[in-house]
């Protein structure tokens, strides 16, 4: 196990959570009123952020905010937007699920033949965003991407529900298929073929995003938001390991203009 590693878990949504509070602050227009996207807005006035509110390193700061998101009952607080780009800088984004956050960075699992994996191989840089809108918060991460070891992949894969393991085999992710029946027939065939011992597909694995920056964003009134960013200090000797996220001496906390 790596020091500082935590398993990410979720809690059930509670109707009296932060989300209910935020929704109560927004009053929709009358049914007969024209609706304009330009008129949709929320007043960000339920929190503030100062440097003293965060832990001294980005890992503990993230754990603290993640715990707040769980306690608030946010649905799938480990859902994060992953942005990648081709070698020619054509971007793409999608939502994936965070499965580990430790001293190395942030881990998710996926099909290694997918579009996202192809782009990460060609251009191993990525950005993550945790959009905790109900709390007027975001965490934004920028860093490099690398594949994680197969033993770590296997340990996670065996912990997944059987249906999810079969789904990993059934889907040639990002490929064009004629219709949904192709996927369902493939799943049924594999369901009959495999018992409970389902091996990890060679084309399935995990990616680690090693942060260069980790930003904590708190919405404030008049769009004067609080933005505090941990920036990795790269003045260590070239042979040193990448800066652990729990080492405050390797990170600088700075405030950004909104």
FENGI-V398662 format. One record per residue. RES is the residue in three letters. SS is DSSP state (H for helix, E for strand, C for the rest). PHI is phi in degrees with one decimal (none if undefined). Layout:
# FENGI-V398662
RES & SS & PHI
RES & SS & PHI
This chain:
# FENGI-V398662
UNK & C & none
UNK & C & -85.5
UNK & C & -62.2
UNK & C & 82.0
UNK & C & -70.8
UNK & E & -131.4
UNK & E & -87.4
UNK & C & -87.2
UNK & C & -123.9
UNK & C & -123.0
UNK & C & -118.1
UNK & C & -69.1
UNK & C & -68.0
UNK & C & -111.4
UNK & C & -64.8
UNK & C & -97.1
UNK & C & -86.9
UNK & H & -56.6
UNK & H & -60.6
UNK & H & -62.3
UNK & H & -63.2
UNK & H & -64.6
UNK & H & -62.9
UNK & H & -71.2
UNK & H & -82.5
UNK & C & -104.0
UNK & C & -107.1
UNK & C & -69.6
UNK & C & -69.1
UNK & C & -56.8
UNK & C & -58.8
UNK & C & -91.8
UNK & C & -87.8
UNK & C & -65.8
UNK & C & -102.0
UNK & C & -121.6
UNK & H & -57.5
UNK & H & -64.2
UNK & H & -91.7
UNK & C & -81.3
UNK & C & -159.5
UNK & C & -124.8
UNK & C & -83.9
UNK & C & -85.9
UNK & C & -140.0
UNK & C & -112.4
UNK & C & -169.7
UNK & C & -148.3
UNK & C & -142.6
UNK & C & -124.1
UNK & H & -56.3
UNK & H & -70.2
UNK & H & -83.1
UNK & C & -104.8
UNK & C & -65.4
UNK & C & -78.5
UNK & C & -138.7
UNK & H & -66.7
UNK & H & -67.5
UNK & H & -66.7
UNK & H & -63.7
UNK & H & -65.4
UNK & H & -57.1
UNK & H & -64.0
UNK & H & -70.3
UNK & H & -64.7
UNK & H & -61.7
UNK & H & -62.6
UNK & H & -65.0
UNK & H & -63.8
UNK & H & -63.3
UNK & C & -77.6
UNK & C & 77.7
UNK & C & -64.2
UNK & C & -69.0
UNK & C & 45.4
UNK & C & -64.5
UNK & C & -87.6
UNK & E & -72.1
UNK & E & -139.5
UNK & E & -84.8
UNK & E & -106.0
UNK & E & -107.6
UNK & E & -131.1
UNK & E & -151.6
UNK & C & -72.6
UNK & C & -64.0
UNK & C & -93.8
UNK & C & 74.2
UNK & C & -80.4
UNK & E & -86.0
UNK & E & -152.0
UNK & E & -145.5
UNK & E & -161.0
UNK & E & -97.2
UNK & E & -129.0
UNK & E & -112.0
UNK & C & -67.2
UNK & C & -116.0
UNK & E & -151.5
UNK & E & -135.9
UNK & C & -139.9
UNK & C & -64.6
UNK & C & -80.4
UNK & C & 154.0
UNK & E & -119.7
UNK & E & -117.9
UNK & E & -138.6
UNK & E & -120.8
UNK & E & -167.7
UNK & E & -73.2
UNK & C & -79.4
UNK & C & -100.6
UNK & C & -74.5
UNK & H & -59.9
UNK & H & -62.2
UNK & H & -67.6
UNK & H & -60.3
UNK & H & -69.8
UNK & H & -67.5
UNK & H & -68.5
UNK & H & -74.2
UNK & C & -145.9
UNK & C & -75.3
UNK & E & -130.6
UNK & E & -152.9
UNK & E & -129.8
UNK & E & -121.9
UNK & E & -138.5
UNK & E & -98.7
UNK & E & -92.0
UNK & E & -88.1
UNK & H & -59.6
UNK & H & -62.8
UNK & H & -104.1
UNK & C & 58.3
UNK & E & -131.6
UNK & E & -140.1
UNK & E & -122.3
UNK & E & -119.8
UNK & E & -121.6
UNK & E & -126.2
UNK & E & -173.3
UNK & E & -94.5
UNK & E & -119.8
UNK & E & -149.6
UNK & E & -71.1
UNK & C & -93.2
UNK & C & -65.0
UNK & H & -64.8
UNK & H & -66.1
UNK & H & -69.9
UNK & H & -61.2
UNK & H & -63.5
UNK & H & -63.1
UNK & H & -71.7
UNK & H & -58.1
UNK & H & -69.0
UNK & H & -84.4
UNK & C & -77.6
UNK & C & -59.3
UNK & H & -56.1
UNK & H & -60.7
UNK & H & -68.3
UNK & H & -67.9
UNK & H & -65.1
UNK & H & -60.7
UNK & H & -63.0
UNK & H & -73.8
UNK & H & -73.7
UNK & C & -98.3
UNK & C & -87.1
UNK & C & -54.9
UNK & C & 76.5
UNK & C & -85.8
UNK & C & -81.3
UNK & C & -124.7
UNK & C & -65.2
UNK & C & -165.7
UNK & H & -65.4
UNK & H & -61.0
UNK & H & -58.9
UNK & H & -68.0
UNK & H & -68.0
UNK & H & -67.4
UNK & H & -62.1
UNK & H & -62.1
UNK & H & -63.5
UNK & H & -62.6
UNK & H & -68.7
UNK & H & -61.2
UNK & H & -75.9
UNK & H & -78.2
UNK & C & -91.1
UNK & C & -91.3
UNK & C & -83.0
UNK & C & -90.4
UNK & C & -106.5
UNK & C & -72.9
UNK & C & -75.5
UNK & C & -62.6
UNK & C & -62.4
UNK & C & -93.7
UNK & E & -126.7
UNK & E & -168.4
UNK & E & -133.0
UNK & E & -119.4
UNK & E & -110.2
UNK & E & -100.3
UNK & E & -91.1
UNK & E & -68.5
UNK & E & -103.5
UNK & E & -137.0
UNK & E & -134.6
UNK & E & -106.7
UNK & E & -110.6
UNK & E & -117.2
UNK & E & -123.8
UNK & C & -65.4
UNK & C & -134.8
UNK & H & -60.6
UNK & H & 59.6
UNK & H & 62.7
UNK & C & -92.4
UNK & C & -69.7
UNK & E & -91.3
UNK & E & -129.8
UNK & E & -118.7
UNK & E & -123.2
UNK & E & -84.4
UNK & E & -117.0
UNK & E & -68.1
UNK & C & -89.7
UNK & C & -106.7
UNK & C & -94.8
UNK & C & -76.7
UNK & C & -56.2
UNK & C & -57.2
UNK & C & -83.5
UNK & C & -69.1
UNK & C & -64.5
UNK & C & -53.3
UNK & C & -56.1
UNK & C & -62.6
UNK & C & -69.9
UNK & C & -101.6
UNK & C & -102.3
UNK & H & -64.1
UNK & H & -75.0
UNK & H & -103.2
UNK & E & -134.8
UNK & E & -111.2
UNK & E & -95.5
UNK & E & -138.4
UNK & E & -93.1
UNK & E & -111.3
UNK & C & -68.2
UNK & C & -74.1
